[in-house]
Amino acid sequence: MGRAHLVWDWNGTLLNDLGLVVASTNVVFASVGGPLVTAEEHRLGFRRPISEYYADVLGRAVDADAFGSLDKIFHDAYRTGLTTCALAEDATTAMRSWTGTQSLLSMWFHDELVPAVETYGLTGMFSRVDGLRGTVGGDHKAAHLARHLDELGIPGSSVVLIGDSIDDADAAESVGATCVLYTGGFTDPARLRASGRPVADTLTEAVALAAR
């Protein structure tokens, strides 16, 4: 196998939290008099940096200070509903079908990600778990992936990333890794397919593509 290590994305990939993310995003927009978005609209427009997505929906610039405040509102709302979220239907089966090593890289806060991994019964599944160490999220994933692989001591040429966004694919390519994009998350499937990267409708299919 040319690619021996698999990096998983968390939100929108292993964790089926699209409904909660859309609801929390609408709390953000409502707090500043913005419009509400449907899940379909969110999947069509969402991107990183998230401040640019917010600016598009709100029709005005969102600077760093404003985004910091909005990001806090988002995460406060998100935390209140997190216990309602389950793993993607075939997440465990997909993880167990991978024959190499695997790790988890999320843009969610590290000190909340680690206990969540334990809560969902995934302790011991990953050789490393990394979340966001900062206090404000929303940026691109590339630099975080580079640090993740440095800590693992694994070159990007040995890695496949499975995620649900174009930003995941861009991050993978920035370190010489490949990416399989999953249609069950935060991005409209047509957008994923239009990117020209491998696309899977289930995580089990994504792992099969990654293995090839």
N, C-alpha and C positions, 0 to 999 in steps of 0.2 A: 504494500500500500504506500503510495507516494506521500500521503498526508496522514501523519500518525497521531496528531492531536486535534481535538475538537473543542472550540470555544463556544459556549452557549450564551446567547442574550437571555435576559430574564423577563422584563416587562414586555408583554405582548407576544412573547415567544413561549418560554416554558410556563410563565404565569399568564393565565387567561384573564386579564384585567382591563380589556378595552372599555367595557361599560363603565367601570369605576373611573377610568381616566377621562372619559368624555364627560361624565357627571361632575368630576372635580374641575375640569377645564371650564365647564359652564358656570361653576361657582366663581371662578376667576373673572370670567367675562361679566357676569352679573354684578360683581363688586365695583366695576367701573362703568356700568351702564352700557355694556356691549351686548351684542346679539347672542342668542343661544345657538349651538351647533348640534346637528344630528351626528350619529356615529359615522354615517356615510360621508357627511361633509368633513368631519374630522380626518377620516382616512384619506380623503382627496387632498386636503390642505396641509396636514401636519408635516413638519420637518424640523431639523436642527440647523442652526440654533433656534430654540423654541421662542426666543424673543422675536424673531422674524415672523414666525407663524402668528403669534399674538398681534403683532403690528398689522399684519394683513387683515386679520379678522376685525380688529378694532378700528382700522382705518387711520392710524396715527403711529408715530414713532414710539418705540418702547426702549428707553435707555436703560443702562445697567441698574440704576437705583430703582426705577419703576419695575423692572423685571424682578429684582430681588424681593420686592414687596409682593408681587403677584405670585412668584414661585412659592413663597411661604404660605399664601392663601391656598394654593393648589395642594401643597403637601399636607397641610392641616386637614383639608377636606378628604384627601386620599386616605390618610391614616384612619379616619373614622369608618371607612367602608372596607378596609382591607380584609377583614375576616370573612367577607362574603365571597372572596375570590378563590377559585380552585386552580390547580394546574391545568394546562391544556390536556384534552382528553387522552391523548396517547403519549404524553410527555415521559412518563416513567418507562413505558415500553421502548420508546425511541432511545432514551439514554442507555438502557440496558443492551440495545442492539449494536451499539458502537464498540468495536473491539480494541480501540486504542485508548489513550488517556484522554481525559476531558476536564475542562475547567469552566468556571462561570464568571462572566464579566458583565456588570450592570452599571447603569448610570443612576441607580437609586442609591441612597446613602448607605455606606458600608456598615455602620453600626446597627442599622435596621435590617439590612439584607442578611447578615450572618444568622441572627436568630430566626428569620423567616425560613431560611434553608432548612434549619433544624425542625421548625414547625411542620413543614411540608414533607418531612421524612426523608430528606435527601442527604443527610449527614454521611460522609464517607464516599459520596458519589463523585466528588470533584477533587482534583489534585490541588486546586487553588480556587478561592472565592474572593473576588474583588468588587467592591462598590465604590461609589463616589466618596472621597475623603473630605471634600469641601463642604460648604454650608449652602451653596446655591447651585442648582443643577442647570440643565438646559443646553449645554454646549455640545460640540462635536465629540465623537468617540475615539478618534484616531490616536490622540496622545495617550489616552487611558489604555487602549489596547497595546500600544508599544511598551508601556510600563509593565502591564500584565505579563507580556511575553518575556520581557527582560527578567522579571522576578522568577518566572518559571525556567528560564534558561533555554527557551525553545525558539528556534528561528521561524520567522513567518512562513518560510517556504515549506515547513512541515505542518502547517495549520490550516484548518477549515473553520470558518465561523458560521454559525446558523443564527440568523436574526430576522427581524421583520421590517427593516427600514433601509432606504437607500444609503443612509448614513452608516449603517452596519457594513454594507458592501464597500463603501468608500474607505472606511477604516481598515477593513481587511486588506484591500489593495494597497493601502499606504505602507503596509509592513511586509508585502510580498505574499500574503495569505490569499486564499480563495474564500468565497462566500456562497452559501445557499440561502435564498430569501424565502421566508414563510408567509403565506397569504393570510394566516389567521390572526394577524396582529393589527398594528396601528396604521398600516399603509394600504391603500386601495390596490387590489391585485393587478389591475391594468397598469398602474404606475410601476409596480415591480417588474412585470413582464417587459414593459417598454424599456427598462434599463439594460436589457440584454444579458442579465445574470441568470444563473440557474434558479428556478422557482419551484417550490413544492407547496401542495395544498394541505399536507399533514406533516407532522414532525418525523414520523416514521419514514415517509418518503424523502424528507430532507436529509436524514441520516444515510439513506441508501444512495442518494446523489452525492453526498459528501464522501462516501466510501469509494465512489468511482472516480 
